[in-house]
Amino acid sequence: LAGKGINDFEFYSHGCGRSPAPALVKHRDYIAMGRLLVRGDTVYLLRTSVPCEENQIKNVVRSNLHVNCFIAEKIGDNKVKISNMIHVDPCGAVPT
């Protein structure tokens, strides 16, 4: 992939998770900064929350995405292994 027109870049994103029972658990959202890195035949997508008190949506809890990492590795002809690691604090009340 490297050298084939795909360059590293950074971005901001807004994610929102809808609760199936918003009366019990409010919807969640997050604002994240991310980076896409291409190293040989491996692609890394890294994201983490950034502080943003602006534009909060009514009745939605702003969660904290500590780290999210997708790794796409070429493991053979026409074969790619995708790995995902995520660590998030949903913040607010979540019943058990």
C-alpha positions as a Markdown table, in Angstrom:
| # | Residue | x | y | z |
|---|---|---|---|---|
| 1 | Leu | 0.0 | 0.0 | 0.0 |
| 2 | Ala | 2.8 | 2.4 | 0.8 |
| 3 | Gly | 3.7 | 4.3 | -2.4 |
| 4 | Lys | 0.4 | 3.5 | -4.0 |
| 5 | Gly | -1.3 | 6.8 | -3.4 |
| 6 | Ile | -2.3 | 6.2 | 0.2 |
| 7 | Asn | -0.7 | 8.7 | 2.5 |
| 8 | Asp | -0.8 | 9.1 | 6.3 |
| 9 | Phe | -3.3 | 11.6 | 7.5 |
| 10 | Glu | -5.1 | 12.9 | 10.6 |
| 11 | Phe | -8.8 | 13.6 | 11.1 |
| 12 | Tyr | -11.5 | 14.4 | 13.6 |
| 13 | Ser | -14.7 | 12.4 | 13.9 |
| 14 | His | -17.9 | 12.4 | 15.8 |
| 15 | Gly | -19.4 | 9.0 | 16.8 |
| 16 | Cys | -22.8 | 8.4 | 18.3 |
| 17 | Gly | -24.2 | 5.2 | 19.8 |
| 18 | Arg | -27.9 | 4.8 | 20.1 |
| 19 | Ser | -29.3 | 3.1 | 23.2 |
| 20 | Pro | -32.0 | 0.5 | 22.6 |
| 21 | Ala | -33.6 | 1.7 | 25.8 |
| 22 | Pro | -32.9 | 5.4 | 26.2 |
| 23 | Ala | -35.2 | 5.7 | 29.2 |
| 24 | Leu | -32.7 | 3.4 | 31.1 |
| 25 | Val | -29.4 | 4.2 | 29.4 |
| 26 | Lys | -28.9 | 7.4 | 27.5 |
| 27 | His | -27.4 | 7.6 | 24.0 |
| 28 | Arg | -23.6 | 8.1 | 24.0 |
| 29 | Asp | -21.4 | 10.1 | 21.7 |
| 30 | Tyr | -17.7 | 11.1 | 21.5 |
| 31 | Ile | -15.4 | 13.5 | 19.6 |
| 32 | Ala | -12.1 | 11.8 | 18.5 |
| 33 | Met | -8.9 | 12.7 | 16.8 |
| 34 | Gly | -7.6 | 9.9 | 14.6 |
| 35 | Arg | -4.6 | 9.1 | 12.5 |
| 36 | Leu | -4.3 | 6.7 | 9.6 |
| 37 | Leu | -0.8 | 5.3 | 9.1 |
| 38 | Val | 0.4 | 3.1 | 6.3 |
| 39 | Arg | 3.6 | 1.1 | 6.9 |
| 40 | Gly | 4.3 | -1.4 | 4.1 |
| 41 | Asp | 1.4 | -3.7 | 3.7 |
| 42 | Thr | -0.1 | -2.8 | 7.1 |
| 43 | Val | -2.6 | -0.1 | 7.8 |
| 44 | Tyr | -3.2 | 1.4 | 11.3 |
| 45 | Leu | -6.2 | 3.5 | 12.3 |
| 46 | Leu | -5.8 | 5.0 | 15.7 |
| 47 | Arg | -8.4 | 7.2 | 17.5 |
| 48 | Thr | -8.7 | 8.8 | 20.9 |
| 49 | Ser | -11.2 | 11.3 | 22.4 |
| 50 | Val | -10.4 | 15.0 | 22.5 |
| 51 | Pro | -12.0 | 17.4 | 25.0 |
| 52 | Cys | -14.9 | 19.2 | 23.4 |
| 53 | Glu | -17.6 | 20.8 | 25.5 |
| 54 | Glu | -19.2 | 22.6 | 22.5 |
| 55 | Asn | -22.1 | 21.2 | 20.5 |
| 56 | Gln | -23.2 | 18.7 | 23.1 |
| 57 | Ile | -26.5 | 17.0 | 22.1 |
| 58 | Lys | -29.4 | 17.2 | 24.5 |
| 59 | Asn | -30.0 | 13.9 | 26.4 |
| 60 | Val | -26.7 | 12.4 | 25.0 |
| 61 | Val | -23.8 | 11.5 | 27.4 |
| 62 | Arg | -20.3 | 12.4 | 26.0 |
| 63 | Ser | -18.2 | 9.2 | 26.5 |
| 64 | Asn | -14.4 | 9.0 | 26.6 |
| 65 | Leu | -12.7 | 6.9 | 23.9 |
| 66 | His | -9.4 | 6.2 | 25.6 |
| 67 | Val | -8.0 | 4.4 | 22.6 |
| 68 | Asn | -9.3 | 2.6 | 19.5 |
| 69 | Cys | -6.9 | 0.8 | 17.1 |
| 70 | Phe | -7.7 | -1.0 | 13.9 |
| 71 | Ile | -4.9 | -2.9 | 12.3 |
| 72 | Ala | -5.2 | -4.3 | 8.8 |
| 73 | Glu | -2.3 | -6.7 | 7.9 |
| 74 | Lys | -1.8 | -8.4 | 4.6 |
| 75 | Ile | -1.2 | -12.1 | 5.4 |
| 76 | Gly | -1.2 | -13.6 | 1.9 |
| 77 | Asp | -2.5 | -13.2 | -1.6 |
| 78 | Asn | -6.1 | -11.7 | -1.3 |
| 79 | Lys | -6.0 | -12.3 | 2.5 |
| 80 | Val | -6.1 | -9.5 | 5.2 |
| 81 | Lys | -6.2 | -9.9 | 8.9 |
| 82 | Ile | -8.2 | -7.2 | 10.7 |
| 83 | Ser | -7.6 | -6.6 | 14.5 |
| 84 | Asn | -9.5 | -4.2 | 16.6 |
| 85 | Met | -8.8 | -3.0 | 20.2 |
| 86 | Ile | -11.0 | -0.5 | 22.0 |
| 87 | His | -11.0 | 0.9 | 25.5 |
| 88 | Val | -13.9 | 3.3 | 26.2 |
| 89 | Asp | -15.4 | 4.8 | 29.3 |
| 90 | Pro | -19.2 | 5.1 | 28.7 |
| 91 | Cys | -19.4 | 7.8 | 31.4 |
| 92 | Gly | -22.6 | 8.5 | 33.2 |
| 93 | Ala | -24.9 | 5.9 | 34.7 |
| 94 | Val | -25.1 | 2.4 | 33.2 |
| 95 | Pro | -27.3 | 0.0 | 35.1 |
| 96 | Thr | -26.0 | -3.6 | 35.7 |
